[in-house]
Structure formats: C-alpha cells, structure tokens
Amino acid sequence: MENTANGGRKPLLDPVDRISEALFGLIMAVTIVGSLSVASAGKNDVRTVLVAALGCNLAWGMVDAVMYLLRTFVERTRNRVLGRRIAGADVAAARAMIAGTLPEHVAAITGPDEIEGMRRRLLALPPPDKWRLGRGDFLAAFGIFLFVVIATFPVVVPFLLTDDAARAMNVSRLVTLASLFLAGFALGRHAGVAHPARLGVFAALFGAVLIGAVMALGG
C-alpha cells in the first residue's frame, strides 16, 4: 500500500491477480460445494450446503489475506537485506547482485550503464523506515479478504433463494460457469488477445470438467 506518484494508492492486486483470485476461488468453491453431497448422500439439507459454501468462501479469503501479509513481509525483509548487502559490497559485486534481482525480460534490455545508475541511486536512498507490517498492510489484507469473498459469493446465492438443495446446486453450477466465462473473458481482454471470448469459453469448459468429475464421484 505505497503511495503512487500522483498521490493515490496502488491497487491491492493488479488485474491479473484479481481475475486469477476470482477464478481460483470459483473453482475451489464449486468443487467443495459440489463434493459435499458425496459425504451426505441421501440428505437434502440446504442449510448444510449453505454453511459449507460460506465456509469455503471465507476460508479462501482468509488464506489469501494471510498470504498477502506473508508475501509483503518477506519481500520487504528481502529488499532491506539486499540493500544492505549492495551498499556494503564493491562495485562489481553490487552490480552483479542488482542484475540478479531483475526479471529476465528486464535484464535482457538493461546494460551496464543502467545497472550502475541503479546502484548509485540505491546508495543515495535513505535507510527504509518502514519494512515491518503496518496498519495499511492489514487494511489491504482485509480488502483482499472482502474481494475474494465477494467474487465467489455468487456460488452461494442460489442456496439462499430455495430450500431445494438439488435445485440450488444446479443453479450454483450454472452461475459458476457463467462467472468463470466472465473471468476468463476479462483475463483475455486484459492480455489483449484478439478473441477474449475464447479464453472465457476455455475457463468455463475447465469448470465444467471439474463439475463433471465431482458429479462422477457422486457429487
């Protein structure tokens, strides 16, 4: 949650991360909810299914929030330690360490002059005054939790509208497939592919395969 150059805040997740989280959450939700009937064969208890669906969404959101905090802490600690090492190393070693941290596609277009400029700017920076987790980080984690829960909540809605667990399950599966299509379409559109709908269809087909597998197991 660092400030951007224009005074705003960076988004909690970039578009690819947001869409991916929605995709993973939807897939996990429909898999767990669909497989519930395997463990409760012969029962038509919509409340049981509803609790399982809500629990699935909440658990996925909590996992993502905790992983965000862990990733943020690890990255900040690693950057702090790396900065100290670079500051205490000779020029050649410092350049090598900087080059080793660059992504492959960035390293391919970065020459010695750019790396030396990075080294000098790094040495000129004051020591980081914020590398531990703070209030903003926990607020960001909570925001991620809410996003994941809301993104996967459509899977739960059918169980709130009917007392027929079997009907709610079927509607939930259709809603999940539609949501997967939209998520895949958005991912393809963000990537700039010529036909984003194809990626949406692929995501929906993948979900249908998972649903079919769950049903084959008795779900």
MOMO-V492383 format. One record per residue. N is the residue number from 1. RES is the residue in one small letter. OMEGA is omega in radians with two decimals (999 if undefined). Layout:
n: <N N>
res: <RES RES>
omega: <OMEGA OMEGA>
This chain:
n: <1 2 3 4 5 6 7 8 9 10 11 12 13 14 15 16 17 18 19 20 21 22 23 24 25 26 27 28 29 30 31 32 33 34 35 36 37 38 39 40 41 42 43 44 45 46 47 48 49 50 51 52 53 54 55 56 57 58 59 60 61 62 63 64 65 66 67 68 69 70 71 72 73 74 75 76 77 78 79 80 81 82 83 84 85 86 87 88 89 90 91 92 93 94 95 96 97 98 99 100 101 102 103 104 105 106 107 108 109 110 111 112 113 114 115 116 117 118 119 120 121 122 123 124 125 126 127 128 129 130 131 132 133 134 135 136 137 138 139 140 141 142 143 144 145 146 147 148 149 150 151 152 153 154 155 156 157 158 159 160 161 162 163 164 165 166 167 168 169 170 171 172 173 174 175 176 177 178 179 180 181 182 183 184 185 186 187 188 189 190 191 192 193 194 195 196 197 198 199 200 201 202 203 204 205 206 207 208 209 210 211 212 213 214 215 216 217 218 219>
res: <m e n t a n g g r k p l l d p v d r i s e a l f g l i m a v t i v g s l s v a s a g k n d v r t v l v a a l g c n l a w g m v d a v m y l l r t f v e r t r n r v l g r r i a g a d v a a a r a m i a g t l p e h v a a i t g p d e i e g m r r r l l a l p p p d k w r l g r g d f l a a f g i f l f v v i a t f p v v v p f l l t d d a a r a m n v s r l v t l a s l f l a g f a l g r h a g v a h p a r l g v f a a l f g a v l i g a v m a l g g>
omega: <3.12 3.12 3.06 -3.07 -3.09 3.07 3.13 3.13 3.09 3.08 -3.13 3.13 3.06 -3.06 -3.14 3.13 -3.13 -3.13 3.13 3.12 3.11 3.12 -3.12 -3.14 3.13 -3.13 -3.14 -3.11 -3.10 3.11 -3.12 3.13 -3.14 -3.11 -3.11 -3.11 3.06 -3.12 -3.11 -3.11 3.11 3.14 3.12 -3.03 -3.10 3.13 3.12 3.13 -3.14 3.12 3.12 -3.14 3.12 3.12 3.12 -3.13 -3.13 -3.14 -3.14 3.11 3.12 3.12 -3.13 3.14 3.13 3.13 3.07 3.13 -3.13 3.14 3.13 -3.13 -3.12 -3.13 -3.14 3.13 3.14 3.13 3.13 3.14 3.14 3.11 3.10 -3.14 3.14 -3.14 -3.10 -3.10 3.05 -3.01 -3.09 -3.13 3.13 3.10 -3.13 3.13 3.11 -3.14 -3.12 -3.14 -3.08 3.02 -3.05 -3.10 3.08 3.13 -3.10 -3.10 -3.12 -3.13 -3.12 -3.12 3.13 3.14 3.11 3.08 3.09 -3.12 -3.11 3.12 3.11 3.13 -3.11 -3.12 3.05 3.11 -3.13 -3.13 3.14 3.08 3.05 3.11 -3.12 -3.11 -3.14 3.13 3.13 3.04 3.10 3.12 3.11 3.09 3.09 3.09 3.14 -3.13 -3.10 -3.13 -3.13 -3.11 -3.10 -3.10 3.11 3.11 -3.07 -3.00 -3.12 -3.13 3.08 -2.99 -3.11 3.08 3.14 -3.07 -3.12 3.12 3.14 3.13 -3.14 3.12 3.12 3.12 3.11 3.11 3.13 3.13 3.11 3.13 3.10 3.10 -3.12 3.13 3.10 3.10 3.13 3.12 3.11 3.12 3.12 -3.14 3.12 3.13 -3.07 -3.09 -3.11 3.14 3.13 3.09 3.06 3.10 3.12 3.13 3.12 3.11 3.09 3.08 3.13 3.09 3.12 3.12 3.11 3.13 3.11 3.13 3.12 3.11 3.11 -3.12 999>
